[in-house]
Amino acid sequence: MAIVETEDRYPGAFDIIECPVCGSEEWTHLLYQGVFCARCNTQCTLREPAGDQGFIAEFDSKYTWSVDHGEAIPETDEYGARASGKWLGTEADGYERYWFSAYADHVDEHDCEWEPAWDRETKNEDD
Ligand SMILES: [Zn+2]
């Protein structure tokens, strides 16, 4: 139920969010269960950022499937396999990604080599 309300509060958000695990832009909304990546099943939840226009997106790899070019978010004891990011803006003006990181970056920064799909793609282009 909360997801339905959340999604309605951020129109267009799922048009611009890329899956950090596999890079897909297709999201499936399962009523009462949440929003999942159509390709790798990573869960995405939106919430409101304090004092800014935009939204915070939380990604959870708990249900992520193994797919080609997908790299599941690293798991941590404290937070599970999660990453989050903040997007600023409105649907009319467009949203822009402000920051993004895996929780593993904060709890075990030396071991976390995971990067979201869009950063991996940039690297491949550079090679
Ligand atoms: Zn995905």
py3Dmol code that shows the C-alpha trace and the ligand (Angstrom):
import py3Dmol

protein = """\
ATOM      1  CA  MET A   1       0.000   0.000   0.000  1.00  0.00           C
ATOM      2  CA  ALA A   2       2.703   2.469   0.940  1.00  0.00           C
ATOM      3  CA  ILE A   3       4.492   1.838  -2.329  1.00  0.00           C
ATOM      4  CA  VAL A   4       1.438   2.816  -4.350  1.00  0.00           C
ATOM      5  CA  GLU A   5       1.221   6.125  -2.509  1.00  0.00           C
ATOM      6  CA  THR A   6       4.950   6.680  -2.772  1.00  0.00           C
ATOM      7  CA  GLU A   7       4.969   6.055  -6.470  1.00  0.00           C
ATOM      8  CA  ASP A   8       2.118   8.485  -6.988  1.00  0.00           C
ATOM      9  CA  ARG A   9       4.043  11.175  -5.147  1.00  0.00           C
ATOM     10  CA  TYR A  10       6.977  11.007  -7.541  1.00  0.00           C
ATOM     11  CA  PRO A  11       5.495  11.007 -11.023  1.00  0.00           C
ATOM     12  CA  GLY A  12       7.946   9.997 -13.675  1.00  0.00           C
ATOM     13  CA  ALA A  13      10.522   8.751 -11.189  1.00  0.00           C
ATOM     14  CA  PHE A  14      10.503   5.228 -12.578  1.00  0.00           C
ATOM     15  CA  ASP A  15      10.974   6.592 -16.089  1.00  0.00           C
ATOM     16  CA  ILE A  16      14.420   7.869 -15.190  1.00  0.00           C
ATOM     17  CA  ILE A  17      15.674   5.409 -12.579  1.00  0.00           C
ATOM     18  CA  GLU A  18      18.118   2.869 -13.924  1.00  0.00           C
ATOM     19  CA  CYS A  19      18.590  -0.403 -12.106  1.00  0.00           C
ATOM     20  CA  PRO A  20      21.987  -0.176 -10.363  1.00  0.00           C
ATOM     21  CA  VAL A  21      22.425  -3.940 -10.603  1.00  0.00           C
ATOM     22  CA  CYS A  22      21.790  -4.579 -14.317  1.00  0.00           C
ATOM     23  CA  GLY A  23      21.213  -1.160 -15.921  1.00  0.00           C
ATOM     24  CA  SER A  24      17.646  -1.864 -17.004  1.00  0.00           C
ATOM     25  CA  GLU A  25      15.118   0.966 -17.043  1.00  0.00           C
ATOM     26  CA  GLU A  26      12.113  -1.309 -16.894  1.00  0.00           C
ATOM     27  CA  TRP A  27      10.297  -1.576 -13.579  1.00  0.00           C
ATOM     28  CA  THR A  28       7.461  -3.834 -12.595  1.00  0.00           C
ATOM     29  CA  HIS A  29       5.002  -2.637 -10.009  1.00  0.00           C
ATOM     30  CA  LEU A  30       3.542  -5.486  -8.000  1.00  0.00           C
ATOM     31  CA  LEU A  31       0.600  -4.294  -5.998  1.00  0.00           C
ATOM     32  CA  TYR A  32       1.256  -4.461  -2.232  1.00  0.00           C
ATOM     33  CA  GLN A  33       4.724  -5.937  -2.839  1.00  0.00           C
ATOM     34  CA  GLY A  34       6.678  -3.064  -4.304  1.00  0.00           C
ATOM     35  CA  VAL A  35       8.525  -2.101  -7.430  1.00  0.00           C
ATOM     36  CA  PHE A  36      11.038  -4.533  -8.918  1.00  0.00           C
ATOM     37  CA  CYS A  37      13.465  -4.393 -11.811  1.00  0.00           C
ATOM     38  CA  ALA A  38      11.775  -6.182 -14.722  1.00  0.00           C
ATOM     39  CA  ARG A  39      15.073  -7.809 -15.676  1.00  0.00           C
ATOM     40  CA  CYS A  40      16.866  -8.790 -12.459  1.00  0.00           C
ATOM     41  CA  ASN A  41      14.144  -8.361  -9.820  1.00  0.00           C
ATOM     42  CA  THR A  42      16.038  -5.886  -7.635  1.00  0.00           C
ATOM     43  CA  GLN A  43      13.571  -4.089  -5.410  1.00  0.00           C
ATOM     44  CA  CYS A  44      13.302  -0.305  -5.478  1.00  0.00           C
ATOM     45  CA  THR A  45      11.553   1.823  -2.854  1.00  0.00           C
ATOM     46  CA  LEU A  46      11.149   5.594  -3.018  1.00  0.00           C
ATOM     47  CA  ARG A  47      11.028   7.971  -0.118  1.00  0.00           C
ATOM     48  CA  GLU A  48      11.091  11.662   0.467  1.00  0.00           C
ATOM     49  CA  PRO A  49      14.393  13.511   0.994  1.00  0.00           C
ATOM     50  CA  ALA A  50      14.441  15.900   3.934  1.00  0.00           C
ATOM     51  CA  GLY A  51      13.970  19.457   2.740  1.00  0.00           C
ATOM     52  CA  ASP A  52      14.681  18.901  -0.963  1.00  0.00           C
ATOM     53  CA  GLN A  53      12.565  18.406  -4.053  1.00  0.00           C
ATOM     54  CA  GLY A  54      13.127  15.012  -5.509  1.00  0.00           C
ATOM     55  CA  PHE A  55      13.260  11.537  -4.012  1.00  0.00           C
ATOM     56  CA  ILE A  56      15.512   9.001  -2.405  1.00  0.00           C
ATOM     57  CA  ALA A  57      15.569   5.579  -4.005  1.00  0.00           C
ATOM     58  CA  GLU A  58      16.522   2.511  -1.978  1.00  0.00           C
ATOM     59  CA  PHE A  59      17.555  -0.622  -3.814  1.00  0.00           C
ATOM     60  CA  ASP A  60      17.556  -4.056  -2.252  1.00  0.00           C
ATOM     61  CA  SER A  61      19.232  -7.095  -3.813  1.00  0.00           C
ATOM     62  CA  LYS A  62      17.528  -9.537  -1.490  1.00  0.00           C
ATOM     63  CA  TYR A  63      15.398 -10.862  -4.362  1.00  0.00           C
ATOM     64  CA  THR A  64      17.806 -10.127  -7.214  1.00  0.00           C
ATOM     65  CA  TRP A  65      18.105 -12.760  -9.920  1.00  0.00           C
ATOM     66  CA  SER A  66      21.387 -13.555 -11.559  1.00  0.00           C
ATOM     67  CA  VAL A  67      21.392 -12.013 -15.049  1.00  0.00           C
ATOM     68  CA  ASP A  68      23.981 -11.237 -17.713  1.00  0.00           C
ATOM     69  CA  HIS A  69      25.895  -8.064 -16.910  1.00  0.00           C
ATOM     70  CA  GLY A  70      24.190  -7.884 -13.535  1.00  0.00           C
ATOM     71  CA  GLU A  71      26.192  -7.423 -10.364  1.00  0.00           C
ATOM     72  CA  ALA A  72      24.156  -7.807  -7.208  1.00  0.00           C
ATOM     73  CA  ILE A  73      24.593  -5.176  -4.532  1.00  0.00           C
ATOM     74  CA  PRO A  74      27.091  -6.402  -1.908  1.00  0.00           C
ATOM     75  CA  GLU A  75      25.541  -7.658   1.283  1.00  0.00           C
ATOM     76  CA  THR A  76      26.289  -6.281   4.724  1.00  0.00           C
ATOM     77  CA  ASP A  77      25.426  -7.764   8.104  1.00  0.00           C
ATOM     78  CA  GLU A  78      23.826  -4.562   9.270  1.00  0.00           C
ATOM     79  CA  TYR A  79      21.831  -3.452   6.254  1.00  0.00           C
ATOM     80  CA  GLY A  80      21.564  -6.441   3.957  1.00  0.00           C
ATOM     81  CA  ALA A  81      22.266  -6.095   0.237  1.00  0.00           C
ATOM     82  CA  ARG A  82      21.213  -2.515  -0.167  1.00  0.00           C
ATOM     83  CA  ALA A  83      22.193   0.695  -1.899  1.00  0.00           C
ATOM     84  CA  SER A  84      20.537   4.077  -2.027  1.00  0.00           C
ATOM     85  CA  GLY A  85      20.686   7.285  -3.996  1.00  0.00           C
ATOM     86  CA  LYS A  86      19.186  10.713  -4.081  1.00  0.00           C
ATOM     87  CA  TRP A  87      17.657  12.400  -7.121  1.00  0.00           C
ATOM     88  CA  LEU A  88      16.821  16.092  -7.108  1.00  0.00           C
ATOM     89  CA  GLY A  89      14.215  17.863  -9.186  1.00  0.00           C
ATOM     90  CA  THR A  90      10.606  17.535 -10.268  1.00  0.00           C
ATOM     91  CA  GLU A  91       8.865  15.727 -13.077  1.00  0.00           C
ATOM     92  CA  ALA A  92       8.405  19.023 -14.982  1.00  0.00           C
ATOM     93  CA  ASP A  93      12.037  20.144 -14.693  1.00  0.00           C
ATOM     94  CA  GLY A  94      13.545  16.683 -14.817  1.00  0.00           C
ATOM     95  CA  TYR A  95      15.328  14.679 -12.177  1.00  0.00           C
ATOM     96  CA  GLU A  96      19.064  14.585 -11.697  1.00  0.00           C
ATOM     97  CA  ARG A  97      21.061  12.037  -9.727  1.00  0.00           C
ATOM     98  CA  TYR A  98      22.744  13.759  -6.824  1.00  0.00           C
ATOM     99  CA  TRP A  99      24.505  10.905  -5.070  1.00  0.00           C
ATOM    100  CA  PHE A 100      24.445   7.143  -4.989  1.00  0.00           C
ATOM    101  CA  SER A 101      26.213   4.527  -2.895  1.00  0.00           C
ATOM    102  CA  ALA A 102      25.995   1.025  -1.562  1.00  0.00           C
ATOM    103  CA  TYR A 103      25.636   0.612   2.182  1.00  0.00           C
ATOM    104  CA  ALA A 104      28.673  -1.635   2.006  1.00  0.00           C
ATOM    105  CA  ASP A 105      30.701   1.457   1.122  1.00  0.00           C
ATOM    106  CA  HIS A 106      30.000   2.836   4.556  1.00  0.00           C
ATOM    107  CA  VAL A 107      30.419  -0.229   6.698  1.00  0.00           C
ATOM    108  CA  ASP A 108      33.281  -1.983   4.963  1.00  0.00           C
ATOM    109  CA  GLU A 109      34.792   0.525   2.594  1.00  0.00           C
ATOM    110  CA  HIS A 110      37.950  -1.416   1.830  1.00  0.00           C
ATOM    111  CA  ASP A 111      36.165  -4.474   0.534  1.00  0.00           C
ATOM    112  CA  CYS A 112      33.459  -2.886  -1.565  1.00  0.00           C
ATOM    113  CA  GLU A 113      34.368  -2.950  -5.236  1.00  0.00           C
ATOM    114  CA  TRP A 114      30.802  -2.888  -6.432  1.00  0.00           C
ATOM    115  CA  GLU A 115      29.706  -0.058  -8.680  1.00  0.00           C
ATOM    116  CA  PRO A 116      26.266   0.757 -10.028  1.00  0.00           C
ATOM    117  CA  ALA A 117      25.553  -0.288 -13.621  1.00  0.00           C
ATOM    118  CA  TRP A 118      25.856   3.241 -15.049  1.00  0.00           C
ATOM    119  CA  ASP A 119      29.393   3.619 -13.676  1.00  0.00           C
ATOM    120  CA  ARG A 120      30.391   0.217 -15.019  1.00  0.00           C
ATOM    121  CA  GLU A 121      29.164   1.208 -18.477  1.00  0.00           C
ATOM    122  CA  THR A 122      31.216   4.411 -18.446  1.00  0.00           C
ATOM    123  CA  LYS A 123      34.296   2.392 -17.628  1.00  0.00           C
ATOM    124  CA  ASN A 124      33.699  -0.023 -20.473  1.00  0.00           C
ATOM    125  CA  GLU A 125      33.400   2.897 -22.886  1.00  0.00           C
ATOM    126  CA  ASP A 126      36.752   4.195 -21.718  1.00  0.00           C
ATOM    127  CA  ASP A 127      38.514   0.921 -22.355  1.00  0.00           C
TER     128      ASP A 127
END
"""
ligand_1 = """\
1
ZN
Zn 18.007 -4.873 -12.694
"""
view = py3Dmol.view(width=600, height=400)
view.addModel(protein, "pdb")
view.setStyle({"model": 0}, {"cartoon": {"style": "trace"}})
view.addModel(ligand_1, "xyz")
view.setStyle({"model": 1}, {"stick": {}})
view.zoomTo()
view.show()
